[in-house]
Amino acid sequence: MTDSDFVQAIAQRLTQIRQTIPDRVRLIAVSKTFPAGAVRAAYEAGVRDFGENRISEAIAKQEELQDLTDICWHCIGHIQSNKAKKALQHFQWLHTCDSLKLAQRLDRLAGELNLTPQVCLQVKVRPDPDKYGWTVPELLDSLPQLNNCEHLKIQGLMTILPLHLTPDETLAAFEAVRDLGDKINAQNYPLMSIQEYSMGMSGDYQFALKAGATQIRLGQAIFGARG
């Protein structure tokens, strides 16, 4: 496939995807493992939100794409404690705040850097040893301490579902995330208001939309199969 064919294919996929999602939903193009040229192609097709898993990979792309000044970068991979500062410096959104210890470290560093990142709390509504994140009871227990993280704009929940769920199980899991957000908001913590639901990827985003997702993270659906 030539470069022009690749660019055209991305534009065509995006046109098709946009026909299936409401305007209120933020489309995040998951550009991990794809080159900066793929990001530029999606940008030219109207995408402004890009998700990366690895901080070093994101930084390299950001340096190559400095002319695209209105990109919003989303960290969607696990944040190691020793990479927390770089994550804050290079991403506007952190979707993978997955423990109280990490939240408190991010809050301290954000204060030192005079930053106020947008944060989603990563939660597991179904057991999955392969995923990071709070269980629902753990997250509910952590809320008072999270409310003390005054430098973080905690305004969303993020989830990645286990593999091999049935369609009904998938929809129910996404709905459980929405229910959890309602439960958190009902407690009226002054520094937390769950308005964003980052859930749904290329294989299951239609179920996430039905459950009320406000942000979906699509990689293969936009860029094609990874090599």
Backbone hydrogen bonds, N-H to C=O, Kabsch-Sander energy under -0.5 kcal/mol:
donor,donor_aa,acceptor,acceptor_aa,energy
6,F,2,T,-2.4
7,V,3,D,-2.4
8,Q,4,S,-2.2
9,A,5,D,-2.6
10,I,6,F,-2.1
11,A,7,V,-2.2
12,Q,8,Q,-2.4
13,R,9,A,-2.4
14,L,10,I,-2.4
15,T,11,A,-2.1
16,Q,12,Q,-2.0
17,I,13,R,-2.6
18,R,14,L,-2.7
19,Q,15,T,-0.9
20,T,17,I,-2.2
21,I,17,I,-0.5
21,I,18,R,-0.6
25,V,22,P,-1.5
26,R,214,T,-3.1
27,L,25,V,-0.5
28,I,26,R,-0.7
28,I,216,I,-2.8
29,A,27,L,-0.6
29,A,49,D,-2.6
30,V,28,I,-0.7
30,V,218,L,-2.7
31,S,29,A,-1.1
31,S,51,G,-1.5
32,K,51,G,-0.6
34,F,31,S,-1.8
38,A,35,P,-1.2
39,V,35,P,-1.3
40,R,36,A,-2.5
41,A,37,G,-2.0
42,A,38,A,-2.2
43,Y,39,V,-2.7
44,E,40,R,-2.5
45,A,41,A,-0.9
46,G,43,Y,-2.1
47,V,42,A,-2.4
50,F,72,C,-2.3
51,G,29,A,-2.5
52,E,74,H,-2.4
55,I,53,N,-0.5
58,A,54,R,-2.2
59,I,55,I,-2.6
60,A,56,S,-1.9
61,K,57,E,-1.9
62,Q,58,A,-2.8
63,E,59,I,-2.3
64,E,60,A,-1.5
65,L,61,K,-1.6
66,Q,63,E,-0.7
68,L,65,L,-2.0
69,T,67,D,-1.4
71,I,68,L,-1.2
72,C,48,R,-3.2
73,W,71,I,-0.6
74,H,50,F,-3.1
75,C,93,W,-2.9
76,I,52,E,-2.4
76,I,74,H,-0.7
77,G,52,E,-0.7
79,I,96,T,-0.6
80,Q,78,H,-0.7
83,K,80,Q,-2.0
84,A,81,S,-1.2
87,A,83,K,-2.4
88,L,84,A,-2.1
89,Q,85,K,-1.8
90,H,86,K,-1.5
91,F,87,A,-1.3
92,Q,73,W,-1.6
93,W,73,W,-1.9
94,L,118,Q,-2.7
95,H,75,C,-2.6
95,H,93,W,-0.5
97,C,120,C,-1.6
98,D,96,T,-1.1
103,A,99,S,-2.3
104,Q,100,L,-2.6
105,R,101,K,-1.8
106,L,102,L,-3.0
107,D,103,A,-2.4
108,R,104,Q,-2.0
109,L,105,R,-2.6
110,A,106,L,-2.8
111,G,107,D,-2.0
112,E,108,R,-1.8
113,L,109,L,-2.1
114,N,110,A,-0.6
114,N,111,G,-0.6
115,L,110,A,-2.7
118,Q,92,Q,-2.2
119,V,153,K,-2.7
120,C,94,L,-2.8
121,L,156,G,-2.5
122,Q,97,C,-2.3
122,Q,120,C,-0.5
123,V,158,M,-2.7
124,K,134,W,-3.6
125,V,123,V,-0.6
131,K,128,D,-1.7
134,W,122,Q,-2.4
136,V,124,K,-0.6
139,L,135,T,-2.5
140,L,136,V,-2.4
141,D,137,P,-2.1
142,S,138,E,-1.4
143,L,139,L,-0.8
143,L,140,L,-0.6
146,L,142,S,-2.5
147,N,143,L,-2.2
148,N,145,Q,-1.4
149,C,146,L,-1.9
150,E,148,N,-1.9
152,L,149,C,-1.2
153,K,117,P,-2.7
154,I,152,L,-1.3
154,I,191,L,-0.5
155,Q,119,V,-2.1
155,Q,153,K,-1.0
156,G,119,V,-0.9
157,L,196,E,-2.1
158,M,121,L,-2.5
159,T,198,S,-1.7
165,L,162,P,-0.5
170,T,166,T,-2.7
171,L,167,P,-2.4
172,A,168,D,-2.3
173,A,169,E,-2.2
174,F,170,T,-2.2
175,E,171,L,-2.4
176,A,172,A,-1.8
177,V,173,A,-1.4
178,R,174,F,-1.7
179,D,175,E,-2.4
180,L,176,A,-2.1
181,G,177,V,-2.2
182,D,178,R,-2.1
183,K,179,D,-2.1
184,I,180,L,-2.4
185,N,181,G,-2.6
186,A,182,D,-1.8
187,Q,183,K,-0.5
187,Q,184,I,-1.4
188,N,185,N,-1.7
192,M,189,Y,-1.3
193,S,154,I,-1.4
195,Q,155,Q,-2.3
195,Q,193,S,-1.0
196,E,155,Q,-2.5
198,S,157,L,-2.6
199,M,197,Y,-1.1
199,M,215,Q,-1.9
204,D,201,M,-1.2
205,Y,201,M,-1.8
207,F,204,D,-0.8
208,A,204,D,-1.6
209,L,205,Y,-2.7
210,K,206,Q,-1.7
211,A,207,F,-1.6
212,G,208,A,-0.6
212,G,209,L,-1.0
213,A,208,A,-2.4
214,T,197,Y,-1.9
215,Q,197,Y,-2.0
216,I,26,R,-2.2
217,R,200,G,-2.7
218,L,28,I,-2.5
218,L,216,I,-0.6
219,G,217,R,-0.5
222,I,219,G,-1.3
223,F,219,G,-3.1
224,G,220,Q,-2.0
